[in-house]
Amino acid sequence: MKAVLGRTLNHFVLRLSATFGTTGSMQSQKAIRHHSFGKPEEVLVLETVPLLEPKAGEVRVRLLMAAINPSDRGMIGGSYGKLRELPAIAGREGVGVIDLLGAGVSGLSVGMHVRFSEKQGAWCEYACMPASEVFVVPRDVPVEQAAISFINPPTAYCLLKHVVDLEPGSWVVQNAGNSAVGLSVVQMAKAFGYKTISQVRRESLAAPLKAMGADHVVVEGSGWAKQVNDLTDGAPIRLALNSVGGDSAIDQIKALGEGGTQVTFGGMVGDLVRFPTRFLIFNDVRLVGFWWDQWSQSRGPEAVRSVMDAVYEMMREGGLRLPIERTYTFNEYSAALAHDSLPRLGKVLLRPS
Ligand SMILES: NC(=O)c1ccc[n+]([C@@H]2O[C@H](COP(=O)([O-])OP(=O)(O)OC[C@H]3O[C@@H](n4cnc5c(N)ncnc54)[C@H](OP(=O)(O)O)[C@@H]3O)[C@@H](O)[C@H]2O)c1
């Protein structure tokens, strides 16, 4: 009880509602949390928090594997489109297994793989969640792929399918071509019959991206936009996918064909989006935005399920496979974050220690 004294009221209440084991001792679990907004490296701490039991209508889920995404940094830093109350468990994306059912839960069973609770935070060993909010993952999807299936692949799918109508043979350009979204775009575009130009920051990424189905890989700052007609044999680029901003996004606008659309869904350079005015006027280029969270909220669970079914079908058939850079335990979260900041081709994952 000593440890409770001096902690926040919030923490105190949480501890009072915790589970007590058969010996009468409180059961606990590990979580990577932050008590203020800031740089993950500075504000995250691995803490012991109470392990709760599911209430009626809830299930308890044990985390198998969680992802580190750029939006986690935004949420921890306080700049993202939605934020958790402090103190907060970090992490948005992970897959878990149901380990306990609360009273009255039907249609779900212990052992099912499900999306870990984003609402609570994914960098935590367990989460209790309402059965009605559980998203079941097919068991034949590998755990590591499932852990990174909930945000980036469906975003890539929607960017290709729900922004403009593309016909087979249409050209698409994207930056951050080696990101998880970028690699999903490359593989999905190939499956849908679209052609891709992927902007990257290292020449060495050309071979692995082409092996995954990229048509062209160009290096940022190489002046590629001036030679775009050579790359596409004169065909117009219909869609530009921008998650970087800055000069990278400006190159895309210059490369777009007349009436083309640029969709911005990320801002890795952390700069304002700027655009070359004459292309908006004389080429009728359209600039739009996309946020998967907003899309899924507004379209509802059935639309999300249908996008995710398409994602899982591609994962199952081998048409979509995202590389994993390395998996770290919760104890090694600092090393995981440092690794995530380095140039890489694949996701850095976290799993309970
Ligand atoms: N709006 C949405 O709904 C939505 C959904 C999912 C993702 N996103 C966004 O999509 C982007 C990619 O996410 P992800 O999880 O797929 O990424 P990721 O796999 O973690 O990869 C990060 C990517 O960002 C690039 N990058 C980092 N700093 C950069 C900089 N200063 N200039 C140019 N490129 C830089 C990296 O390139 P290097 O390897 O060269 O460093 C890498 O390609 C992020 O901006 C994310 O926020 C948005």
The ligand as an SDF file (V2000), in Angstrom:
LIG
                    3D

 48 52  0  0  0  0  0  0  0  0999 V2000
   -3.8820    9.7900  -42.0110 N   0  0  0  0  0  0  0  0  0  0  0  0
   -3.9350    8.5140  -41.7050 C   0  0  0  0  0  0  0  0  0  0  0  0
   -5.0100    7.9440  -41.5380 O   0  0  0  0  0  0  0  0  0  0  0  0
   -2.6680    7.7420  -41.5650 C   0  0  0  0  0  0  0  0  0  0  0  0
   -2.7080    6.3780  -41.3050 C   0  0  0  0  0  0  0  0  0  0  0  0
   -1.5000    5.6810  -41.2500 C   0  0  0  0  0  0  0  0  0  0  0  0
   -0.3030    6.3590  -41.3990 C   0  0  0  0  0  0  0  0  0  0  0  0
   -0.3290    7.6970  -41.6130 N   0  0  0  0  0  0  0  0  0  0  0  0
    0.9110    8.4350  -41.8350 C   0  0  0  0  0  0  0  0  0  0  0  0
    1.6310    7.8020  -42.8590 O   0  0  0  0  0  0  0  0  0  0  0  0
    3.0100    8.0140  -42.6770 C   0  0  0  0  0  0  0  0  0  0  0  0
    3.7250    6.6820  -42.7020 C   0  0  0  0  0  0  0  0  0  0  0  0
    3.3540    5.9280  -41.5590 O   0  0  0  0  0  0  0  0  0  0  0  0
    3.9800    4.4650  -41.3620 P   0  0  0  0  0  0  0  0  0  0  0  0
    3.5420    3.9310  -40.0590 O   0  0  0  0  0  0  0  0  0  0  0  0
    3.6800    3.7030  -42.5930 O   0  0  0  0  0  0  0  0  0  0  0  0
    5.5370    4.8670  -41.3170 O   0  0  0  0  0  0  0  0  0  0  0  0
    6.7910    3.9650  -40.9530 P   0  0  0  0  0  0  0  0  0  0  0  0
    6.6150    2.5930  -41.4650 O   0  0  0  0  0  0  0  0  0  0  0  0
    7.0740    4.1200  -39.5010 O   0  0  0  0  0  0  0  0  0  0  0  0
    7.9370    4.6750  -41.7910 O   0  0  0  0  0  0  0  0  0  0  0  0
    8.2550    6.0290  -41.5810 C   0  0  0  0  0  0  0  0  0  0  0  0
    8.5120    6.6460  -42.9420 C   0  0  0  0  0  0  0  0  0  0  0  0
    8.6560    8.0520  -42.8250 O   0  0  0  0  0  0  0  0  0  0  0  0
    9.8320    8.4540  -43.5430 C   0  0  0  0  0  0  0  0  0  0  0  0
   10.3730    9.6540  -42.9390 N   0  0  0  0  0  0  0  0  0  0  0  0
   10.6520    9.8740  -41.6510 C   0  0  0  0  0  0  0  0  0  0  0  0
   11.0980   11.1280  -41.4750 N   0  0  0  0  0  0  0  0  0  0  0  0
   11.0860   11.7100  -42.6970 C   0  0  0  0  0  0  0  0  0  0  0  0
   11.4300   12.9970  -43.1830 C   0  0  0  0  0  0  0  0  0  0  0  0
   11.8580   13.9690  -42.3490 N   0  0  0  0  0  0  0  0  0  0  0  0
   11.3060   13.2440  -44.5080 N   0  0  0  0  0  0  0  0  0  0  0  0
   10.8690   12.2780  -45.3380 C   0  0  0  0  0  0  0  0  0  0  0  0
   10.5200   11.0400  -44.9300 N   0  0  0  0  0  0  0  0  0  0  0  0
   10.6270   10.7680  -43.6300 C   0  0  0  0  0  0  0  0  0  0  0  0
   10.7590    7.2650  -43.3900 C   0  0  0  0  0  0  0  0  0  0  0  0
   11.7610    7.3210  -44.3760 O   0  0  0  0  0  0  0  0  0  0  0  0
   13.2970    6.9570  -44.0360 P   0  0  0  0  0  0  0  0  0  0  0  0
   13.3610    5.4550  -43.9420 O   0  0  0  0  0  0  0  0  0  0  0  0
   14.0300    7.5290  -45.1790 O   0  0  0  0  0  0  0  0  0  0  0  0
   13.5970    7.6340  -42.7100 O   0  0  0  0  0  0  0  0  0  0  0  0
    9.7720    6.1210  -43.6060 C   0  0  0  0  0  0  0  0  0  0  0  0
    9.5120    5.9630  -44.9710 O   0  0  0  0  0  0  0  0  0  0  0  0
    3.1470    8.7700  -41.3510 C   0  0  0  0  0  0  0  0  0  0  0  0
    3.2070   10.1440  -41.6320 O   0  0  0  0  0  0  0  0  0  0  0  0
    1.8570    8.4500  -40.6430 C   0  0  0  0  0  0  0  0  0  0  0  0
    1.4970    9.4220  -39.6960 O   0  0  0  0  0  0  0  0  0  0  0  0
   -1.4720    8.3950  -41.6920 C   0  0  0  0  0  0  0  0  0  0  0  0
  1  2  1  0
  2  3  2  0
  2  4  1  0
  4  5  1  0
  4 48  2  0
  5  6  2  0
  6  7  1  0
  7  8  2  0
  8  9  1  0
  8 48  1  0
  9 10  1  0
  9 46  1  0
 10 11  1  0
 11 12  1  0
 11 44  1  0
 12 13  1  0
 13 14  1  0
 14 15  2  0
 14 16  1  0
 14 17  1  0
 17 18  1  0
 18 19  2  0
 18 20  1  0
 18 21  1  0
 21 22  1  0
 22 23  1  0
 23 24  1  0
 23 42  1  0
 24 25  1  0
 25 26  1  0
 25 36  1  0
 26 27  1  0
 26 35  1  0
 27 28  2  0
 28 29  1  0
 29 30  1  0
 29 35  2  0
 30 31  1  0
 30 32  2  0
 32 33  1  0
 33 34  2  0
 34 35  1  0
 36 37  1  0
 36 42  1  0
 37 38  1  0
 38 39  2  0
 38 40  1  0
 38 41  1  0
 42 43  1  0
 44 45  1  0
 44 46  1  0
 46 47  1  0
M  CHG  2   8   1  16  -1
M  END
$$$$
